Amino acid sequence: MNERQEERLHPPHIGGGLGGGGCLLVRSLRQRRTVCFMFCKAKFKEIYGRAPEGISFCPYRICPIGAHSDHNLGKITGLAINKGIHIAYAPKHNGVVEMSSLQFPKRAQWHIASVPAQKQLDWADYLRGATLSLQKHHKLAVGLCGVIEGSLPIGGLSSSAAVIISFLTALCKVNDIQLTQQEIIDTAYDAELNYVGVSVGKLDQSCEVLSKQNHLLYLDTKDNHYELIPQHPAMKPYKIAIFFSGLEHSLAGSKYNMRVDELRAGVYALQALAGLDYGKFNEANARNVPREIYDQYKSRLPEPWAKRCEHWYTEFERVEKGAEAWRRGDIEAYGQLSFESGWSSIHNWESGAPEQIRLYEIMTQTPGIYGGRFSGAGFKGCCMALIDPAYEDSICQTVTDQYLKAFPAMEGKYKVYICSSADGVAL
C-alpha cells in the first residue's frame, strides 16, 4: 500500500453543521414529511372479519457511530426511534402461521411443525427463520395469523431485525413464552444469520431491545456488556432526521456479505503475518487482533482488505470517543464523529449508492445538522442525521432541494421523517 493509498484511508475534518441558516417551510415540504398511521388493524379485520387480539411493536434503530463492526465483535452506539414495525395478530390453535404484509403482495403460510428447512427467497424468510430459532429452545403449540406494517420505507433502519422481533413477541405471546432481553436478541440474531444467511452481528437486535428513550446505548458485542448513557442536562436539544433516498434494499442481495468476508480475510492474513495462532477462516475476527498488529502489517495487505480493516479499527476508536462525548453532553463532537464514520463507510468500507453518497455530502454542508451517516449497510436506503430542532424546517428544505436537484427521478419517492429517541421493544 503506497502513500496515496494510505492517505485515502483517513477522513478529513468535515465542516458544515451549525453556522447560520434561517427558517423556511413550504406546504409541499410539510406534506413530504410523512405522518404514519397504523393500518394493520383495519387490514386484519378486512381479511379475517374480526379485530386482532393483539398488536406487537418493535422500533427501528439508528447507529450514528459503530457501523460495520458488530460482526467482528466491535463496539457500537445506537438509539431506538419512535417508528417501527407493527403486527396485528391473533392466535391460530391449529398451529398454522399465516402472515400478510402491507409492503408485499404475497401472503405467506407454514405450520409450526413443518417450517421449510431452507429459505424460500421471499420476504417471509425472516419469519420462518424466527419460528425455527424459537423452536430450538421452546415448544410451540399455537400458530398465529397477522398483518405486518412498517411505518417507514424499507432500507437502512434495521427493518429486518424489527420485523423478526415484532413477530417473535407475538409468537411468544400466543404460546405463553416469556423471553429475556438477551434471549430475544440471540433468537433474532440466529434467524437472520443462520436461516436468511446475512452475516450480521447483534447491533440491530440489541438497539431495538435494550434502548431507552433519551439514552445512548453503548454496547460491546464481544461480551454483550452495555451501558445506557443518559442525555446530559447540558446537552443541546436534538431530533433525528431520516432522509429516505427513494431506493429500497435487501441485505441478502447486496454486497454486505462480501464486505464482511473482505474484512475477515484481512484479519486472517494479519494473524498469519504476525505469527499468531489462527484456526478456521470464519472464526477470525478483528477484535482478537490488536491495532498494533494491523498498523505493523497493513502495508502488506491487498488494498481492499486494508481498507476494510482501517474502517473497523478506526470505527472502534470513534465509538469509544463518541460514548464519552455523549456522556459529557457534547452532541456536536458526537455528531462530528458520526460524520467521520460516514466518510469511512464511503471510502474504506466502500458502501453507498450514488444517491446515498450525495445525501451524505449535502448533510455535511447543511447548517443545523450535528452529524450523520448512511443508516444500515449503506447499499441503498436512507441517511440519518442528528439535528438542531431550531433548524428543522431549513434543514428539510435545503436537503430536499439539493437532493432532488441531483436526482429529479426520485421526486415522489424521496421522503423526510423527523423522529425522536424511544424505548426498545416491550417484552
Secondary structure, DSSP 8 states (H G I E B T S, - for coil): --HHHHHHTS------BSS-------HHHHHHB------HHHHHHHHHSS--SEEEEEEEEEEEE-TT-GGGT-EEEEEEEEEEEEEEEEEETTSEEEEEESS-S--EEEETTS--SS--SSTTHHHHHHHHHHHTTS----EEEEEEEESS-SSSS-HHHHHHHHHHHHHHHHTT----HHHHHHHHHHIIIIII-----SHHHHHHHH--TTEEEEEETTTTEEEEEE--TTS---EEEEEEEEE---GGGSSHHHHHHHHHHHHHHHHHHTT-----GGG--GGGS-HHHHHHHGGGS-HHHHHHHHHHHHHHHHHHHHHHHHHTT-HHHHHHHHHHHHHHHHHTS----HHHHHHHHHHHTSBTEEEEEEESSSSSEEEEEEE-GGGHHHHHHHHHHHHHHH-GGGTTT-EEEEE-EE-----
